[in-house]
Amino acid sequence: MAQRYGGTPARRLPPVLSVSALLIGALAAVTGCGADEDSGAPAPPGAAGASRSAASAGRPGAAEPGARAHDSGRASTPAKAPSAAKPSVATEGASGAPPAARRICSEDQLKLSAGRADFGAGNVYVPLAFTNTGETSCTLTGFPGVSLLDTPGTAIGDPAARRGPARPTVVLKPGDSAYASLHTLNKGLSDKPCWRTASEIRAYPPDSYRSMKTSARSFQVCGEVFEVTALEPGSEP
């Protein structure tokens, strides 16, 4: 066996140990390269998920921060919009049936008559009555239209002006009456002249375009005052 001069004999490594050392060195080199690419520190748990969430936030339709799905296996159900309120429907009476239509008295079922004049305190009042001669009930509401006629049928002066407030509707059963009062002044109470003495009174029932006539019983307007009140129940005050 050959010997080296000046030292101990040289030792040779076994072949198996040499190959193992080479493999360990190669693995260390690969691991070191990977660590350099990730800045040398391992990523904390959940970092990858956070990165994906941040990327999603930049896209349209991404959920707002703090929004979480309660069930990853099912899509969230959108909230149901409240139904629009339905308009209330007013009912006519407790039974829901509309009220009966009001039947207005026509001149065909009415009789016109003038009562006796009432004199007092310089005023003259004459009741003008409308009587239901029909077989059914009817109604009258408001003021009649009244004018005076002489014997030939010519109008005397102007029609009566309305006097006083309006009154409630009067229901006339067969045979019932409603009246309005004609008003003027006593003769000599005013410097203004009196009109000619009337022969007839012409009256239009409320809501009617056809007139009725009755005897004026010598009614005469004085002082340029000729007025009529609204109808009320009865044939005279």
KEFI-576605 format. One line per field, with one value per residue: chain; x, y, z of N, C-alpha, C in turn. Coordinates in nm, 3 decimals, decimal comma, always signed. Atoms other than C-alpha are relative to their C-alpha. Example, Ala and Ser with C-alpha at 12.3 -4.5 7.8 and 13.67 -1.06 7.14 Angstrom:
BEGIN
cadena = [A_A]
npx = [+0,089_-0,082]
npy = [-0,119_-0,119]
npz = [+0,000_-0,006]
capx = [+1,230_+1,367]
capy = [-0,450_-0,106]
capz = [+0,780_+0,714]
cpx = [+0,090_-0,077]
cpy = [+0,120_+0,109]
cpz = [+0,000_+0,073]
This chain:
BEGIN
cadena = [A_A_A_A_A_A_A_A_A_A_A_A_A_A_A_A_A_A_A_A_A_A_A_A_A_A_A_A_A_A_A_A_A_A_A_A_A_A_A_A_A_A_A_A_A_A_A_A_A_A_A_A_A_A_A_A_A_A_A_A_A_A_A_A_A_A_A_A_A_A_A_A_A_A_A_A_A_A_A_A_A_A_A_A_A_A_A_A_A_A_A_A_A_A_A_A_A_A_A_A_A_A_A_A_A_A_A_A_A_A_A_A_A_A_A_A_A_A_A_A_A_A_A_A_A_A_A_A_A_A_A_A_A_A_A_A_A_A_A_A_A_A_A_A_A_A_A_A_A_A_A_A_A_A_A_A_A_A_A_A_A_A_A_A_A_A_A_A_A_A_A_A_A_A_A_A_A_A_A_A_A_A_A_A_A_A_A_A_A_A_A_A_A_A_A_A_A_A_A_A_A_A_A_A_A_A_A_A_A_A_A_A_A_A_A_A_A_A_A_A_A_A_A_A_A_A_A_A_A_A_A_A_A_A_A_A_A]
npx = [+0,086_-0,085_+0,015_-0,045_-0,110_+0,023_+0,136_+0,078_+0,054_+0,128_+0,121_+0,099_+0,138_+0,077_+0,081_+0,140_+0,005_-0,024_+0,125_+0,097_-0,037_+0,036_+0,146_+0,039_-0,039_+0,092_+0,128_-0,018_-0,006_+0,136_+0,077_-0,046_+0,055_+0,142_+0,013_-0,033_+0,111_+0,107_-0,056_-0,073_+0,083_+0,123_+0,124_+0,083_+0,126_+0,108_-0,049_+0,042_+0,142_+0,012_-0,043_+0,106_+0,111_-0,034_+0,010_+0,142_+0,060_-0,023_+0,085_+0,141_+0,090_-0,059_+0,069_-0,060_-0,078_+0,081_+0,108_-0,042_+0,105_+0,028_-0,002_-0,079_+0,056_+0,123_-0,002_+0,087_+0,130_+0,026_+0,115_+0,125_+0,046_+0,134_+0,106_+0,058_+0,128_+0,116_+0,088_+0,123_+0,122_+0,107_+0,126_+0,121_+0,084_-0,051_+0,027_-0,074_+0,090_+0,004_+0,127_+0,100_-0,010_+0,101_+0,098_+0,039_+0,140_+0,023_+0,121_+0,115_+0,055_+0,011_+0,106_-0,047_+0,107_-0,045_+0,081_+0,042_-0,111_-0,019_-0,053_-0,054_-0,119_-0,036_-0,035_+0,108_-0,049_+0,100_-0,055_+0,020_-0,015_-0,007_+0,057_-0,023_+0,127_-0,031_+0,014_-0,131_-0,070_-0,099_-0,071_-0,021_-0,116_-0,042_+0,091_+0,075_-0,007_+0,134_+0,025_+0,141_+0,060_+0,127_+0,111_-0,034_-0,110_-0,128_-0,076_-0,002_-0,127_-0,103_+0,027_-0,031_-0,137_-0,007_-0,007_-0,033_-0,091_+0,053_+0,053_-0,017_+0,095_+0,132_+0,058_+0,146_+0,080_+0,126_+0,087_-0,079_-0,028_-0,114_+0,037_-0,094_+0,070_-0,024_-0,012_-0,004_+0,027_+0,133_+0,017_-0,023_-0,116_-0,117_+0,028_-0,001_+0,137_+0,035_+0,021_+0,139_+0,051_-0,020_+0,113_-0,048_-0,139_-0,064_-0,109_-0,077_-0,053_-0,146_-0,050_+0,097_+0,003_+0,140_+0,062_+0,137_+0,068_+0,111_+0,056_-0,082_+0,085_-0,022_-0,130_-0,060_-0,134_-0,024_-0,134_-0,100_-0,048_+0,071_-0,095_+0,053_-0,086_-0,016_+0,112_-0,004_+0,120_+0,127_+0,070_-0,009_-0,076]
npy = [-0,118_-0,119_-0,098_-0,135_-0,039_-0,113_-0,003_+0,125_+0,046_-0,066_+0,084_-0,017_+0,011_+0,105_-0,055_-0,026_-0,125_-0,111_-0,026_-0,060_-0,141_-0,078_-0,018_-0,097_-0,135_-0,044_-0,037_-0,128_-0,110_-0,024_-0,063_-0,139_-0,080_-0,026_-0,097_-0,134_-0,052_-0,043_-0,102_+0,062_+0,029_+0,075_-0,079_+0,034_+0,071_-0,085_-0,111_+0,023_-0,036_-0,147_-0,057_+0,020_-0,091_-0,136_-0,007_+0,000_-0,130_-0,095_+0,029_-0,044_+0,098_+0,067_-0,029_-0,105_+0,053_+0,044_+0,089_+0,141_+0,096_+0,088_+0,139_+0,002_+0,096_-0,051_-0,143_-0,076_-0,033_-0,143_-0,034_-0,022_-0,138_-0,010_-0,022_-0,134_-0,008_-0,011_-0,110_+0,039_-0,025_-0,046_+0,070_-0,078_+0,061_+0,123_+0,113_-0,016_-0,043_-0,145_-0,057_-0,016_-0,127_-0,097_-0,028_-0,141_-0,023_-0,068_-0,082_+0,085_+0,056_-0,106_-0,102_-0,129_-0,083_-0,114_-0,017_-0,137_-0,090_-0,030_-0,136_-0,029_-0,085_-0,056_+0,106_+0,086_+0,136_+0,088_+0,135_+0,063_+0,142_+0,106_+0,121_+0,122_+0,065_+0,129_+0,122_+0,036_-0,109_-0,073_-0,099_-0,136_-0,059_-0,133_-0,111_-0,001_-0,123_-0,059_-0,130_-0,040_-0,025_-0,074_+0,075_+0,052_+0,098_-0,069_-0,003_-0,126_-0,019_+0,105_+0,118_-0,017_+0,026_+0,097_-0,060_+0,096_+0,111_+0,123_+0,092_+0,141_+0,060_+0,035_+0,121_-0,010_+0,120_-0,037_-0,086_-0,097_-0,129_-0,084_-0,137_-0,111_-0,126_-0,119_-0,116_-0,136_-0,102_-0,061_-0,120_-0,125_+0,006_-0,047_-0,099_+0,064_+0,038_+0,142_+0,059_+0,030_+0,114_+0,123_+0,090_+0,137_+0,025_+0,107_+0,055_+0,116_+0,080_+0,019_+0,101_+0,022_-0,102_-0,021_-0,086_+0,024_-0,128_-0,003_-0,135_-0,086_-0,053_-0,146_-0,032_-0,118_-0,031_-0,142_-0,033_+0,070_+0,119_+0,122_+0,105_+0,133_+0,082_+0,142_+0,086_+0,074_+0,084_-0,063_-0,081_-0,139_-0,011]
npz = [+0,000_+0,013_-0,108_+0,031_-0,084_-0,090_-0,061_-0,011_+0,130_+0,045_-0,013_+0,106_-0,044_+0,070_+0,112_-0,039_-0,074_+0,094_+0,075_-0,093_-0,024_+0,118_+0,003_-0,104_+0,047_+0,106_-0,062_-0,072_+0,098_+0,052_-0,107_-0,014_+0,111_-0,026_-0,109_+0,052_+0,079_-0,089_-0,089_-0,109_-0,118_+0,038_-0,003_-0,115_+0,037_+0,052_+0,083_+0,138_+0,010_-0,006_+0,129_+0,098_-0,033_+0,042_+0,145_+0,035_-0,034_+0,109_+0,113_-0,016_-0,057_-0,115_-0,126_-0,080_-0,112_-0,113_+0,043_-0,004_+0,033_-0,112_+0,045_+0,122_+0,094_+0,061_+0,031_-0,090_+0,057_-0,016_-0,086_+0,075_-0,009_-0,059_+0,098_-0,003_-0,071_+0,088_-0,042_-0,068_+0,076_-0,089_+0,022_-0,016_-0,101_-0,060_+0,087_+0,124_+0,107_+0,012_-0,044_+0,106_+0,071_-0,042_+0,105_-0,008_+0,036_+0,127_-0,002_+0,030_-0,123_-0,099_+0,010_-0,053_-0,060_-0,081_-0,120_-0,035_-0,035_-0,141_-0,011_-0,132_-0,011_+0,130_+0,095_+0,048_+0,033_+0,059_+0,018_+0,131_-0,034_+0,102_-0,062_+0,078_+0,036_+0,061_-0,080_-0,054_-0,068_+0,079_-0,080_+0,049_-0,069_+0,042_+0,027_+0,126_+0,080_-0,008_+0,063_-0,002_+0,130_-0,001_+0,061_+0,133_-0,008_+0,014_-0,124_-0,073_-0,070_+0,005_-0,084_-0,142_-0,045_-0,109_-0,133_-0,106_+0,031_+0,058_-0,101_+0,038_+0,094_-0,054_+0,059_+0,005_+0,023_+0,067_-0,081_-0,078_+0,065_-0,038_+0,038_-0,003_-0,032_+0,081_-0,089_+0,054_-0,102_+0,000_+0,083_-0,071_-0,088_+0,075_+0,103_+0,131_+0,036_+0,000_+0,130_+0,030_-0,076_+0,075_+0,020_-0,020_-0,043_+0,078_-0,081_+0,047_-0,112_+0,008_+0,094_+0,107_+0,104_+0,037_-0,101_-0,047_-0,029_-0,096_-0,022_-0,086_-0,107_-0,006_-0,059_+0,061_-0,049_-0,026_-0,048_+0,082_-0,074_+0,036_-0,040_-0,026_-0,087_+0,038_-0,037_-0,126_-0,011_-0,039_+0,100_-0,043_-0,125]
capx = [+0,000_+0,142_+0,195_+0,220_+0,538_+0,512_+0,149_-0,123_-0,264_-0,557_-0,918_-1,179_-1,561_-1,797_-1,993_-2,337_-2,259_-2,141_-2,466_-2,677_-2,483_-2,541_-2,920_-2,947_-2,760_-2,990_-3,305_-3,167_-3,100_-3,456_-3,609_-3,400_-3,516_-3,879_-3,832_-3,671_-3,970_-4,213_-4,001_-3,843_-4,143_-4,436_-4,777_-5,009_-5,323_-5,606_-5,378_-5,462_-5,836_-5,792_-5,606_-5,884_-6,147_-5,958_-5,938_-6,309_-6,391_-6,248_-6,485_-6,844_-7,106_-6,865_-7,009_-6,950_-6,696_-6,838_-7,089_-7,066_-7,264_-7,433_-7,448_-7,175_-7,380_-7,689_-7,734_-7,879_-8,250_-8,337_-8,575_-8,935_-9,056_-9,356_-9,679_-9,836_-10,126_-10,461_-10,687_-10,975_-11,320_-11,589_-11,919_-12,262_-12,429_-12,378_-12,528_-12,313_-12,618_-12,622_-12,884_-13,206_-13,204_-13,389_-13,708_-13,768_-14,127_-14,242_-14,510_-14,731_-14,777_-14,792_-15,069_-14,986_-15,193_-15,153_-15,269_-15,409_-15,183_-15,041_-14,986_-14,761_-14,509_-14,523_-14,457_-14,683_-14,631_-14,821_-14,762_-14,718_-14,779_-14,684_-14,893_-14,807_-15,112_-14,933_-14,924_-14,555_-14,330_-14,102_-13,870_-13,833_-13,514_-13,439_-13,614_-13,897_-13,886_-14,178_-14,312_-14,641_-14,876_-15,154_-15,488_-15,358_-15,071_-14,800_-14,523_-14,530_-14,192_-13,900_-13,908_-13,888_-13,545_-13,430_-13,471_-13,309_-13,099_-13,137_-13,322_-13,297_-13,469_-13,842_-13,985_-14,347_-14,554_-14,881_-15,100_-14,812_-14,720_-14,417_-14,446_-14,242_-14,330_-14,367_-14,266_-14,332_-14,401_-14,724_-14,859_-14,751_-14,452_-14,210_-14,190_-14,143_-14,463_-14,648_-14,672_-14,995_-15,217_-15,137_-15,395_-15,185_-14,871_-14,644_-14,403_-14,134_-14,077_-13,711_-13,516_-13,796_-13,821_-14,201_-14,408_-14,735_-14,995_-15,243_-15,462_-15,267_-15,563_-15,497_-15,137_-14,955_-14,587_-14,497_-14,171_-13,988_-13,956_-14,051_-13,884_-13,934_-13,800_-13,679_-13,930_-14,009_-14,262_-14,628_-14,880_-14,835_-14,638]
capy = [+0,000_+0,333_+0,594_+0,969_+1,119_+1,338_+1,248_+0,998_+0,792_+0,956_+0,833_+0,787_+0,854_+0,579_+0,631_+0,619_+0,905_+1,122_+1,086_+1,168_+1,483_+1,597_+1,541_+1,733_+2,023_+2,031_+2,035_+2,317_+2,521_+2,472_+2,565_+2,874_+2,994_+2,952_+3,148_+3,433_+3,459_+3,500_+3,772_+3,520_+3,487_+3,242_+3,393_+3,416_+3,198_+3,346_+3,581_+3,417_+3,456_+3,821_+3,886_+3,730_+3,938_+4,257_+4,172_+4,099_+4,434_+4,613_+4,440_+4,573_+4,393_+4,289_+4,269_+4,563_+4,523_+4,327_+4,137_+3,761_+3,472_+3,272_+2,958_+2,891_+2,615_+2,828_+3,166_+3,433_+3,496_+3,865_+4,035_+4,039_+4,389_+4,503_+4,489_+4,821_+4,930_+4,886_+5,192_+5,170_+5,155_+5,359_+5,179_+5,330_+5,239_+4,931_+4,694_+4,830_+4,931_+5,287_+5,523_+5,556_+5,826_+6,143_+6,196_+6,565_+6,682_+6,774_+7,028_+6,740_+6,615_+6,954_+7,202_+7,573_+7,796_+8,136_+8,190_+8,497_+8,798_+8,871_+9,241_+9,353_+9,626_+9,771_+9,433_+9,205_+8,826_+8,585_+8,208_+8,028_+7,653_+7,353_+7,042_+6,691_+6,556_+6,246_+5,890_+5,880_+6,085_+6,349_+6,628_+7,003_+7,193_+7,563_+7,866_+7,875_+8,121_+8,368_+8,653_+8,843_+8,868_+9,109_+9,013_+8,990_+8,768_+9,032_+9,023_+9,295_+9,421_+9,191_+8,836_+8,800_+8,823_+8,554_+8,636_+8,456_+8,140_+7,815_+7,535_+7,156_+6,940_+6,892_+6,544_+6,557_+6,247_+6,233_+6,517_+6,702_+7,064_+7,294_+7,672_+7,984_+8,334_+8,627_+8,957_+9,321_+9,649_+9,813_+10,080_+10,431_+10,310_+10,413_+10,702_+10,457_+10,382_+10,049_+9,810_+9,725_+9,484_+9,129_+8,892_+8,575_+8,443_+8,241_+8,007_+7,760_+7,476_+7,425_+7,228_+7,272_+7,459_+7,447_+7,706_+7,687_+7,958_+8,047_+8,343_+8,635_+8,739_+9,106_+9,091_+9,418_+9,500_+9,835_+10,009_+9,817_+9,523_+9,181_+8,881_+8,506_+8,270_+7,910_+7,628_+7,466_+7,205_+7,304_+7,512_+7,831_+7,968]
capz = [+0,000_-0,105_+0,167_+0,143_+0,273_+0,573_+0,691_+0,751_+0,474_+0,272_+0,343_+0,070_+0,129_+0,051_-0,277_-0,107_+0,130_-0,159_-0,354_-0,045_+0,016_-0,339_-0,315_+0,012_-0,140_-0,443_-0,226_-0,014_-0,325_-0,458_-0,119_-0,097_-0,439_-0,342_-0,024_-0,216_-0,446_-0,147_+0,020_+0,251_+0,491_+0,483_+0,408_+0,711_+0,720_+0,513_+0,321_-0,008_+0,059_+0,153_-0,168_-0,370_-0,181_-0,246_-0,613_-0,622_-0,456_-0,754_-0,992_-1,059_-0,855_-0,582_-0,233_-0,003_+0,279_+0,569_+0,357_+0,418_+0,277_+0,549_+0,340_+0,088_-0,067_-0,152_-0,318_-0,091_-0,152_-0,226_+0,019_-0,099_-0,181_+0,027_-0,168_-0,261_-0,045_-0,215_-0,221_+0,016_-0,137_+0,032_+0,074_+0,046_+0,372_+0,586_+0,329_+0,045_-0,159_-0,300_-0,163_-0,356_-0,621_-0,524_-0,725_-0,795_-0,803_-1,152_-1,232_-1,353_-0,998_-0,824_-0,759_-0,704_-0,474_-0,303_+0,053_+0,223_+0,267_+0,608_+0,688_+0,970_+1,054_+0,703_+0,536_+0,332_+0,313_+0,090_+0,118_-0,214_-0,172_-0,388_-0,309_-0,424_-0,608_-0,739_-0,607_-0,522_-0,296_-0,444_-0,328_-0,364_-0,280_-0,287_-0,426_-0,681_-0,966_-0,928_-1,138_-1,162_-1,459_-1,538_-1,696_-2,055_-1,929_-1,952_-1,693_-1,428_-1,316_-1,248_-1,109_-0,732_-0,574_-0,331_+0,037_+0,329_+0,346_+0,159_+0,339_+0,350_+0,092_+0,152_+0,094_-0,018_+0,029_-0,167_-0,034_+0,142_+0,067_+0,075_+0,069_+0,001_+0,123_-0,115_+0,043_-0,042_+0,142_+0,241_+0,013_+0,118_+0,315_+0,041_-0,201_-0,485_-0,679_-0,658_-0,951_-1,125_-0,937_-1,041_-1,184_-1,173_-1,011_-1,237_-1,059_-1,165_-0,916_-0,824_-1,088_-1,342_-1,671_-1,692_-1,513_-1,319_-1,259_-0,986_-0,890_-0,741_-0,525_-0,602_-0,485_-0,550_-0,517_-0,357_-0,271_-0,547_-0,306_-0,440_-0,277_-0,229_+0,039_+0,004_+0,029_+0,364_+0,477_+0,512_+0,322_+0,522_+0,818]
cpx = [+0,088_-0,031_+0,051_+0,111_-0,040_-0,140_-0,063_-0,053_-0,134_-0,115_-0,099_-0,141_-0,072_-0,087_-0,141_-0,010_+0,020_-0,126_-0,103_+0,031_-0,038_-0,150_-0,045_+0,036_-0,093_-0,134_+0,011_+0,003_-0,138_-0,084_+0,040_-0,051_-0,145_-0,020_+0,033_-0,116_-0,113_+0,050_+0,060_-0,084_-0,124_-0,121_-0,086_-0,127_-0,105_+0,048_-0,044_-0,145_-0,021_+0,039_-0,107_-0,119_+0,029_-0,010_-0,144_-0,065_+0,018_-0,087_-0,141_-0,083_+0,059_-0,072_+0,073_+0,078_-0,093_-0,111_+0,052_-0,119_-0,019_+0,008_+0,073_-0,059_-0,123_+0,016_-0,096_-0,127_-0,028_-0,125_-0,122_-0,049_-0,139_-0,103_-0,059_-0,136_-0,113_-0,088_-0,127_-0,121_-0,110_-0,128_-0,116_-0,091_+0,057_-0,018_+0,076_-0,087_+0,000_-0,134_-0,095_+0,010_-0,115_-0,093_-0,049_-0,145_-0,009_-0,132_-0,125_-0,065_-0,013_-0,120_+0,050_-0,119_+0,063_-0,095_-0,037_+0,119_+0,001_+0,069_+0,054_+0,128_+0,047_+0,038_-0,122_+0,062_-0,117_+0,062_-0,037_+0,031_+0,004_-0,045_+0,020_-0,134_+0,021_-0,017_+0,133_+0,062_+0,101_+0,062_+0,006_+0,113_+0,027_-0,112_-0,078_+0,027_-0,140_-0,003_-0,151_-0,047_-0,127_-0,104_+0,032_+0,112_+0,136_+0,070_-0,001_+0,133_+0,097_-0,041_+0,044_+0,147_-0,002_+0,021_+0,031_+0,088_-0,068_-0,044_+0,020_-0,107_-0,129_-0,051_-0,152_-0,060_-0,129_-0,091_+0,076_+0,030_+0,131_-0,034_+0,122_-0,079_+0,040_-0,003_+0,004_-0,029_-0,144_-0,003_+0,017_+0,119_+0,126_-0,043_-0,005_-0,141_-0,021_-0,017_-0,151_-0,043_+0,007_-0,128_+0,040_+0,145_+0,053_+0,122_+0,062_+0,046_+0,151_+0,036_-0,099_+0,005_-0,143_-0,071_-0,142_-0,062_-0,110_-0,047_+0,089_-0,079_+0,032_+0,132_+0,064_+0,135_+0,013_+0,142_+0,112_+0,061_-0,087_+0,098_-0,073_+0,100_+0,014_-0,117_+0,026_-0,130_-0,123_-0,061_+0,001_+0,077_-0,083]
cpy = [+0,121_+0,096_+0,133_+0,036_+0,115_+0,004_-0,136_-0,040_+0,066_-0,097_+0,034_-0,017_-0,110_+0,065_+0,035_+0,131_+0,119_+0,035_+0,065_+0,145_+0,087_+0,026_+0,101_+0,141_+0,053_+0,044_+0,132_+0,116_+0,032_+0,070_+0,145_+0,089_+0,031_+0,102_+0,139_+0,057_+0,050_+0,093_-0,062_-0,030_-0,072_+0,090_-0,041_-0,071_+0,098_+0,112_-0,017_+0,038_+0,149_+0,063_-0,016_+0,092_+0,141_+0,014_+0,004_+0,134_+0,100_-0,026_+0,049_-0,114_-0,072_+0,041_+0,108_-0,060_-0,038_-0,093_-0,141_-0,086_-0,093_-0,147_-0,005_-0,093_+0,049_+0,148_+0,071_+0,041_+0,149_+0,025_+0,031_+0,142_+0,006_+0,030_+0,138_-0,003_+0,019_+0,114_-0,051_+0,040_+0,038_-0,073_+0,094_-0,070_-0,131_-0,119_+0,007_+0,046_+0,152_+0,054_+0,018_+0,138_+0,092_+0,032_+0,143_+0,015_+0,075_+0,078_-0,083_-0,056_+0,104_+0,091_+0,127_+0,078_+0,111_+0,016_+0,147_+0,082_+0,028_+0,138_+0,021_+0,080_+0,052_-0,102_-0,082_-0,134_-0,082_-0,138_-0,057_-0,148_-0,089_-0,130_-0,118_-0,069_-0,137_-0,115_-0,045_+0,122_+0,064_+0,107_+0,135_+0,063_+0,139_+0,099_-0,021_+0,130_+0,060_+0,135_+0,026_+0,031_+0,083_-0,082_-0,051_-0,105_+0,062_+0,006_+0,139_+0,010_-0,116_-0,121_+0,025_-0,034_-0,098_+0,072_-0,109_-0,114_-0,114_-0,094_-0,144_-0,047_-0,040_-0,123_+0,010_-0,137_+0,041_+0,078_+0,102_+0,125_+0,059_+0,140_+0,092_+0,126_+0,109_+0,121_+0,129_+0,097_+0,051_+0,124_+0,125_-0,002_+0,054_+0,102_-0,061_-0,050_-0,151_-0,051_-0,019_-0,123_-0,126_-0,080_-0,145_+0,000_-0,116_-0,048_-0,121_-0,079_-0,012_-0,114_-0,030_+0,116_+0,027_+0,072_-0,047_+0,137_-0,020_+0,143_+0,078_+0,060_+0,147_+0,039_+0,115_+0,029_+0,150_+0,020_-0,069_-0,119_-0,120_-0,116_-0,132_-0,077_-0,141_-0,081_-0,069_-0,078_+0,077_+0,079_+0,149_+0,005_-0,045]
cpz = [+0,000_+0,109_-0,045_+0,099_+0,086_+0,056_+0,003_-0,133_-0,030_+0,009_-0,109_+0,056_-0,073_-0,108_+0,041_+0,073_-0,091_-0,076_+0,091_+0,025_-0,118_-0,006_+0,104_-0,041_-0,106_+0,057_+0,075_-0,096_-0,054_+0,104_+0,019_-0,110_+0,022_+0,108_-0,047_-0,078_+0,087_+0,108_+0,125_+0,120_-0,045_+0,013_+0,117_-0,044_-0,047_-0,088_-0,143_-0,020_+0,003_-0,130_-0,104_+0,027_-0,044_-0,150_-0,044_+0,027_-0,110_-0,120_+0,022_+0,055_+0,119_+0,126_+0,076_+0,115_+0,115_-0,040_-0,005_-0,038_+0,117_-0,039_-0,131_-0,103_-0,069_-0,028_+0,093_-0,071_+0,018_+0,083_-0,085_+0,020_+0,059_-0,107_+0,017_+0,068_-0,098_+0,046_+0,064_-0,083_+0,098_-0,036_+0,027_+0,100_+0,048_-0,093_-0,131_-0,115_-0,008_+0,046_-0,118_-0,063_+0,043_-0,118_+0,019_-0,046_-0,134_+0,008_-0,029_+0,126_+0,111_-0,029_+0,069_+0,055_+0,084_+0,119_+0,023_+0,044_+0,148_+0,009_+0,142_-0,009_-0,135_-0,104_-0,038_-0,040_-0,054_-0,017_-0,136_+0,018_-0,123_+0,069_-0,093_-0,024_-0,064_+0,097_+0,060_+0,068_-0,094_+0,089_-0,070_+0,083_-0,055_-0,022_-0,129_-0,076_-0,012_-0,072_+0,000_-0,142_+0,017_-0,074_-0,140_+0,002_-0,018_+0,136_+0,059_+0,076_-0,021_+0,083_+0,144_+0,027_+0,117_+0,133_+0,103_-0,046_-0,073_+0,112_-0,045_-0,098_+0,071_-0,075_+0,008_-0,028_-0,071_+0,095_+0,083_-0,082_+0,051_-0,047_+0,005_+0,026_-0,097_+0,092_-0,082_+0,115_-0,012_-0,089_+0,087_+0,093_-0,068_-0,102_-0,139_-0,033_+0,007_-0,143_-0,024_+0,081_-0,087_-0,010_+0,029_+0,053_-0,084_+0,078_-0,070_+0,123_-0,011_-0,094_-0,112_-0,100_-0,049_+0,114_+0,035_+0,032_+0,102_+0,016_+0,097_+0,114_+0,028_+0,068_-0,077_+0,067_+0,017_+0,054_-0,076_+0,074_-0,038_+0,021_+0,025_+0,085_-0,056_+0,051_+0,134_+0,015_+0,045_-0,115_+0,033_+0,131_+0,119]
